[in-house]
Amino acid sequence: MGFRENLKQELSFNGMQVKELAVAAGVHKRALDTYLLTENASMPPADTAVRIAQALGVSVEYLITGENIVLPQDIRQIIRNLTRLSKKNRHITAVLTKALLDSQEDKQ
């Protein structure tokens, strides 16, 4: 698969609308529409591809080639959920995660 197909797949996986990705990545919706709807659309500039990939929680390499998913999907989902939390709740989650790790190490 190419960039267009991978981008569509990641939008679906994330349950995101194009306009949500546009805001999250700081990319004009019209540009995203071009990448998604135009069969022979050119690749976005590198800085744009990086922002899109970061907003989707994947690597640029994955968006382009469909290979090298850096993180398993369950971890990606956790990260995606964390990005939607308030700063305070992210801190609480970090403290909780650290406590879980400490507890796990104590049992080993």
N, CA, C and O atoms as a DFTB+ gen file, in Angstrom:
432 C
 N C O
     1  1       0.840      -1.188       0.000
     2  2       0.000       0.000       0.000
     3  2       0.879       1.243       0.000
     4  3       2.030       1.216       0.434
     5  1       0.312       2.319      -0.492
     6  2       1.034       3.575      -0.535
     7  2       0.533       4.547       0.524
     8  3      -0.291       4.207       1.373
     9  1       1.054       5.760       0.449
    10  2       0.728       6.789       1.431
    11  2      -0.778       6.989       1.554
    12  3      -1.321       7.033       2.658
    13  1      -1.439       7.110       0.418
    14  2      -2.888       7.369       0.424
    15  2      -3.649       6.284       1.184
    16  3      -4.469       6.584       2.051
    17  1      -3.373       5.027       0.856
    18  2      -4.078       3.917       1.490
    19  2      -3.733       3.809       2.973
    20  3      -4.605       3.549       3.802
    21  1      -2.460       4.010       3.302
    22  2      -2.038       3.933       4.701
    23  2      -2.661       5.056       5.519
    24  3      -3.062       4.853       6.665
    25  1      -2.736       6.232       4.927
    26  2      -3.358       7.363       5.611
    27  2      -4.836       7.075       5.875
    28  3      -5.330       7.334       6.972
    29  1      -5.533       6.548       4.890
    30  2      -6.950       6.181       5.067
    31  2      -7.104       5.141       6.176
    32  3      -7.995       5.246       7.019
    33  1      -6.236       4.149       6.165
    34  2      -6.302       3.077       7.160
    35  2      -6.068       3.626       8.560
    36  3      -6.773       3.248       9.496
    37  1      -5.101       4.502       8.716
    38  2      -4.807       5.062      10.029
    39  2      -5.919       5.990      10.514
    40  3      -6.230       6.016      11.705
    41  1      -6.510       6.741       9.610
    42  2      -7.658       7.571       9.994
    43  2      -8.771       6.686      10.542
    44  3      -9.371       6.996      11.571
    45  1      -9.039       5.597       9.859
    46  2     -10.082       4.675      10.288
    47  2      -9.723       4.043      11.625
    48  3     -10.564       3.979      12.522
    49  1      -8.490       3.578      11.772
    50  2      -8.052       2.947      13.015
    51  2      -8.199       3.905      14.190
    52  3      -8.617       3.508      15.278
    53  1      -7.854       5.164      13.963
    54  2      -7.923       6.169      15.018
    55  2      -9.330       6.701      15.242
    56  3      -9.579       7.426      16.206
    57  1     -10.248       6.342      14.353
    58  2     -11.607       6.860      14.459
    59  2     -11.650       8.366      14.281
    60  3     -12.468       9.050      14.896
    61  1     -10.770       8.877      13.441
    62  2     -10.662      10.327      13.243
    63  2     -11.307      10.749      11.939
    64  3     -11.310      10.013      10.952
    65  1     -11.849      11.941      11.963
    66  2     -12.319      12.597      10.756
    67  2     -11.141      13.374      10.168
    68  3     -10.186      13.690      10.878
    69  1     -11.208      13.676       8.897
    70  2     -10.138      14.422       8.237
    71  2      -9.934      15.769       8.922
    72  3      -8.799      16.204       9.117
    73  1     -11.025      16.427       9.284
    74  2     -10.892      17.741       9.915
    75  2     -10.205      17.641      11.268
    76  3      -9.484      18.561      11.656
    77  1     -10.410      16.540      12.001
    78  2      -9.727      16.339      13.283
    79  2      -8.225      16.158      13.068
    80  3      -7.411      16.713      13.806
    81  1      -7.872      15.382      12.061
    82  2      -6.459      15.187      11.760
    83  2      -5.828      16.499      11.316
    84  3      -4.689      16.800      11.675
    85  1      -6.566      17.271      10.541
    86  2      -6.046      18.561      10.080
    87  2      -5.681      19.449      11.262
    88  3      -4.622      20.077      11.267
    89  1      -6.547      19.503      12.250
    90  2      -6.280      20.316      13.437
    91  2      -5.113      19.740      14.224
    92  3      -4.204      20.472      14.615
    93  1      -5.133      18.421      14.460
    94  2      -4.090      17.777      15.270
    95  2      -2.711      17.900      14.631
    96  3      -1.708      18.041      15.331
    97  1      -2.664      17.847      13.300
    98  2      -1.382      17.884      12.595
    99  2      -0.987      19.291      12.149
   100  3       0.144      19.514      11.717
   101  1      -1.919      20.238      12.254
   102  2      -1.617      21.588      11.787
   103  2      -1.477      21.651      10.278
   104  3      -0.633      22.372       9.746
   105  1      -2.323      20.880       9.595
   106  2      -2.302      20.798       8.130
   107  2      -3.675      21.212       7.625
   108  3      -4.692      20.868       8.227
   109  1      -3.705      21.946       6.527
   110  2      -4.996      22.347       5.963
   111  2      -5.798      21.120       5.551
   112  3      -5.257      20.184       4.963
   113  1      -7.079      21.131       5.860
   114  2      -7.963      20.018       5.493
   115  2      -7.936      19.785       3.990
   116  3      -7.973      18.642       3.533
   117  1      -7.871      20.847       3.236
   118  2      -7.856      20.731       1.775
   119  2      -6.642      19.926       1.300
   120  3      -6.740      19.136       0.361
   121  1      -5.491      20.137       1.965
   122  2      -4.290      19.372       1.603
   123  2      -4.500      17.893       1.919
   124  3      -4.160      17.030       1.110
   125  1      -5.061      17.599       3.097
   126  2      -5.333      16.203       3.450
   127  2      -6.314      15.569       2.476
   128  3      -6.141      14.419       2.074
   129  1      -7.343      16.320       2.097
   130  2      -8.298      15.807       1.113
   131  2      -7.595      15.435      -0.184
   132  3      -7.919      14.424      -0.807
   133  1      -6.635      16.252      -0.585
   134  2      -5.873      15.966      -1.806
   135  2      -5.114      14.653      -1.664
   136  3      -5.135      13.818      -2.568
   137  1      -4.446      14.470      -0.529
   138  2      -3.686      13.230      -0.320
   139  2      -4.593      12.014      -0.243
   140  3      -4.193      10.915      -0.628
   141  1      -5.818      12.201       0.253
   142  2      -6.740      11.081       0.430
   143  2      -7.580      10.771      -0.797
   144  3      -7.882       9.609      -1.069
   145  1      -7.955      11.791      -1.532
   146  2      -8.945      11.601      -2.605
   147  2      -8.352      11.560      -4.004
   148  3      -8.976      11.031      -4.924
   149  1      -7.168      12.105      -4.174
   150  2      -6.558      12.145      -5.498
   151  2      -5.668      10.928      -5.654
   152  3      -4.700      10.749      -4.915
   153  1      -6.012      10.089      -6.630
   154  2      -5.314       8.815      -6.788
   155  2      -3.819       8.983      -7.026
   156  3      -3.025       8.215      -6.482
   157  1      -3.423       9.951      -7.812
   158  2      -2.001      10.139      -8.118
   159  2      -1.448      11.388      -7.445
   160  3      -0.585      12.068      -7.999
   161  1      -1.944      11.685      -6.256
   162  2      -1.482      12.876      -5.546
   163  2      -0.011      12.721      -5.184
   164  3       0.470      11.620      -4.916
   165  1       0.679      13.833      -5.181
   166  2       2.077      13.791      -4.781
   167  2       2.172      13.594      -3.274
   168  3       1.207      13.809      -2.541
   169  1       3.343      13.185      -2.833
   170  2       3.592      13.018      -1.410
   171  2       3.642      14.395      -0.758
   172  3       4.039      15.370      -1.396
   173  1       3.246      14.479       0.501
   174  2       3.361      15.769       1.182
   175  2       4.826      16.086       1.444
   176  3       5.665      15.185       1.451
   177  1       5.138      17.355       1.660
   178  2       6.508      17.699       2.049
   179  2       6.868      16.964       3.350
   180  3       5.987      16.590       4.124
   181  1       8.157      16.765       3.574
   182  2       8.617      15.979       4.724
   183  2       8.077      16.509       6.047
   184  3       7.641      15.723       6.890
   185  1       8.097      17.830       6.246
   186  2       7.626      18.373       7.520
   187  2       6.139      18.109       7.724
   188  3       5.696      17.886       8.851
   189  1       5.381      18.134       6.657
   190  2       3.945      17.847       6.735
   191  2       3.716      16.374       7.029
   192  3       2.866      16.028       7.850
   193  1       4.467      15.506       6.364
   194  2       4.340      14.062       6.600
   195  2       4.676      13.727       8.044
   196  3       4.034      12.868       8.647
   197  1       5.671      14.394       8.603
   198  2       6.048      14.165      10.006
   199  2       4.903      14.564      10.929
   200  3       4.568      13.819      11.850
   201  1       4.299      15.724      10.700
   202  2       3.204      16.180      11.564
   203  2       1.994      15.241      11.451
   204  3       1.337      14.952      12.451
   205  1       1.706      14.771      10.247
   206  2       0.591      13.834      10.052
   207  2       0.878      12.536      10.797
   208  3       0.019      12.021      11.513
   209  1       2.081      12.013      10.627
   210  2       2.454      10.755      11.283
   211  2       2.382      10.898      12.803
   212  3       1.860      10.017      13.486
   213  1       2.904      12.005      13.333
   214  2       2.869      12.219      14.777
   215  2       1.437      12.285      15.290
   216  3       1.128      11.727      16.342
   217  1       0.571      12.955      14.564
   218  2      -0.828      13.073      14.986
   219  2      -1.523      11.716      14.980
   220  3      -2.451      11.484      15.755
   221  1      -1.072      10.821      14.105
   222  2      -1.675       9.491      14.020
   223  2      -0.968       8.459      14.896
   224  3      -1.456       7.341      15.054
   225  1       0.174       8.828      15.461
   226  2       0.911       7.898      16.311
   227  2       1.653       6.816      15.557
   228  3       1.832       5.709      16.065
   229  1       2.088       7.133      14.344
   230  2       2.853       6.181      13.537
   231  2       4.110       6.861      13.024
   232  3       4.269       8.073      13.168
   233  1       4.992       6.093      12.432
   234  2       6.188       6.673      11.839
   235  2       5.878       7.133      10.414
   236  3       4.933       6.661       9.781
   237  1       6.689       8.054       9.934
   238  2       6.550       8.500       8.543
   239  2       6.815       7.323       7.608
   240  3       6.147       7.160       6.586
   241  1       7.798       6.511       7.975
   242  2       8.125       5.339       7.161
   243  2       6.892       4.445       6.999
   244  3       6.626       3.936       5.910
   245  1       6.147       4.260       8.085
   246  2       4.944       3.436       7.990
   247  2       3.914       4.071       7.054
   248  3       3.314       3.377       6.233
   249  1       3.710       5.367       7.173
   250  2       2.734       6.018       6.294
   251  2       3.118       5.867       4.834
   252  3       2.251       5.708       3.974
   253  1       4.399       5.916       4.553
   254  2       4.849       5.856       3.162
   255  2       4.884       4.425       2.637
   256  3       4.439       4.157       1.521
   257  1       5.417       3.501       3.448
   258  2       5.628       2.136       2.955
   259  2       4.633       1.110       3.477
   260  3       4.456       0.049       2.878
   261  1       3.989       1.424       4.587
   262  2       3.096       0.442       5.202
   263  2       3.851      -0.559       6.053
   264  3       3.257      -1.506       6.570
   265  1       5.148      -0.365       6.207
   266  2       5.985      -1.274       6.980
   267  2       6.561      -0.560       8.195
   268  3       6.495       0.664       8.305
   269  1       7.121      -1.338       9.095
   270  2       7.829      -0.818      10.259
   271  2       6.903      -0.093      11.230
   272  3       7.143       1.058      11.597
   273  1       5.857      -0.776      11.633
   274  2       5.042      -0.219      12.694
   275  2       5.901      -0.261      13.952
   276  3       6.291      -1.333      14.414
   277  1       6.184       0.885      14.485
   278  2       7.116       0.986      15.593
   279  2       6.538       0.388      16.871
   280  3       7.254      -0.282      17.615
   281  1       5.278       0.616      17.131
   282  2       4.653       0.144      18.361
   283  2       3.483      -0.778      18.045
   284  3       2.797      -0.588      17.041
   285  1       3.250      -1.776      18.895
   286  2       2.066      -2.621      18.714
   287  2       0.792      -1.777      18.827
   288  3       0.790      -0.720      19.458
   289  1      -0.270      -2.251      18.219
   290  2      -1.512      -1.472      18.177
   291  2      -2.063      -1.175      19.562
   292  3      -2.601      -0.089      19.777
   293  1      -1.947      -2.104      20.514
   294  2      -2.496      -1.830      21.846
   295  2      -1.736      -0.683      22.513
   296  3      -2.335       0.134      23.212
   297  1      -0.442      -0.621      22.303
   298  2       0.356       0.467      22.864
   299  2      -0.003       1.780      22.163
   300  3      -0.122       2.822      22.807
   301  1      -0.173       1.723      20.851
   302  2      -0.562       2.917      20.096
   303  2      -1.905       3.447      20.585
   304  3      -2.102       4.659      20.681
   305  1      -2.828       2.536      20.895
   306  2      -4.147       2.963      21.370
   307  2      -4.026       3.638      22.732
   308  3      -4.690       4.641      22.994
   309  1      -3.187       3.093      23.588
   310  2      -2.978       3.708      24.902
   311  2      -2.409       5.112      24.726
   312  3      -2.869       6.054      25.372
   313  1      -1.424       5.255      23.867
   314  2      -0.822       6.568      23.621
   315  2      -1.853       7.530      23.057
   316  3      -1.933       8.685      23.476
   317  1      -2.632       7.054      22.116
   318  2      -3.678       7.881      21.506
   319  2      -4.657       8.367      22.571
   320  3      -5.061       9.530      22.570
   321  1      -5.036       7.467      23.479
   322  2      -5.952       7.846      24.553
   323  2      -5.310       8.855      25.495
   324  3      -5.964       9.794      25.950
   325  1      -4.036       8.661      25.783
   326  2      -3.327       9.599      26.656
   327  2      -3.306      11.005      26.078
   328  3      -3.430      11.983      26.815
   329  1      -3.153      11.109      24.788
   330  2      -3.083      12.441      24.174
   331  2      -4.401      13.185      24.293
   332  3      -4.441      14.406      24.146
   333  1      -5.463      12.469      24.556
   334  2      -6.775      13.106      24.685
   335  2      -7.082      13.540      26.119
   336  3      -8.068      14.235      26.366
   337  1      -6.232      13.127      27.062
   338  2      -6.446      13.487      28.465
   339  2      -5.942      14.899      28.754
   340  3      -5.085      15.428      28.046
   341  1      -6.486      15.485      29.793
   342  2      -5.979      16.783      30.265
   343  2      -4.574      16.587      30.816
   344  3      -4.164      15.461      31.098
   345  1      -3.844      17.673      30.967
   346  2      -2.490      17.594      31.514
   347  2      -2.509      16.972      32.911
   348  3      -1.647      16.158      33.246
   349  1      -3.482      17.354      33.711
   350  2      -3.607      16.818      35.067
   351  2      -3.836      15.311      35.032
   352  3      -3.203      14.570      35.783
   353  1      -4.732      14.855      34.169
   354  2      -5.025      13.424      34.095
   355  2      -3.869      12.633      33.482
   356  3      -3.684      11.463      33.817
   357  1      -3.091      13.248      32.595
   358  2      -1.894      12.577      32.084
   359  2      -0.895      12.382      33.221
   360  3      -0.252      11.336      33.314
   361  1      -0.765      13.382      34.080
   362  2       0.139      13.261      35.228
   363  2      -0.326      12.138      36.154
   364  3       0.481      11.330      36.613
   365  1      -1.609      12.093      36.421
   366  2      -2.163      11.029      37.277
   367  2      -1.879       9.664      36.650
   368  3      -1.513       8.719      37.350
   369  1      -2.045       9.565      35.349
   370  2      -1.784       8.317      34.644
   371  2      -0.311       7.933      34.752
   372  3       0.012       6.758      34.924
   373  1       0.579       8.912      34.654
   374  2       2.014       8.640      34.782
   375  2       2.344       8.117      36.171
   376  3       3.125       7.176      36.312
   377  1       1.758       8.717      37.187
   378  2       1.993       8.270      38.563
   379  2       1.459       6.858      38.755
   380  3       2.121       6.015      39.361
   381  1       0.262       6.600      38.238
   382  2      -0.346       5.278      38.345
   383  2       0.497       4.230      37.613
   384  3       0.720       3.137      38.132
   385  1       0.955       4.560      36.428
   386  2       1.782       3.635      35.654
   387  2       3.069       3.313      36.396
   388  3       3.486       2.156      36.444
   389  1       3.698       4.325      36.971
   390  2       4.925       4.116      37.742
   391  2       4.643       3.204      38.934
   392  3       5.436       2.308      39.224
   393  1       3.522       3.422      39.629
   394  2       3.165       2.576      40.771
   395  2       2.945       1.128      40.329
   396  3       3.363       0.200      41.021
   397  1       2.300       0.934      39.198
   398  2       2.090      -0.423      38.677
   399  2       3.418      -1.098      38.360
   400  3       3.609      -2.275      38.669
   401  1       4.326      -0.366      37.751
   402  2       5.637      -0.929      37.433
   403  2       6.407      -1.292      38.697
   404  3       7.019      -2.357      38.785
   405  1       6.366      -0.388      39.673
   406  2       7.044      -0.658      40.937
   407  2       6.468      -1.898      41.609
   408  3       7.216      -2.731      42.122
   409  1       5.158      -2.024      41.609
   410  2       4.486      -3.174      42.202
   411  2       4.869      -4.448      41.469
   412  3       5.088      -5.482      42.099
   413  1       4.951      -4.389      40.183
   414  2       5.312      -5.538      39.358
   415  2       6.747      -5.967      39.653
   416  3       7.029      -7.162      39.741
   417  1       7.648      -5.009      39.806
   418  2       9.049      -5.315      40.103
   419  2       9.195      -5.933      41.486
   420  3      10.038      -6.806      41.693
   421  1       8.374      -5.480      42.436
   422  2       8.427      -6.030      43.792
   423  2       8.033      -7.496      43.813
   424  3       8.516      -8.254      44.654
   425  1       7.163      -7.905      42.901
   426  2       6.672      -9.293      42.874
   427  2       7.637     -10.221      42.164
   428  3       7.503     -11.441      42.253
   429  1       8.603      -9.662      41.461
   430  2       9.532     -10.521      40.700
   431  2      10.706     -10.951      41.490
   432  3      11.563     -11.672      40.979
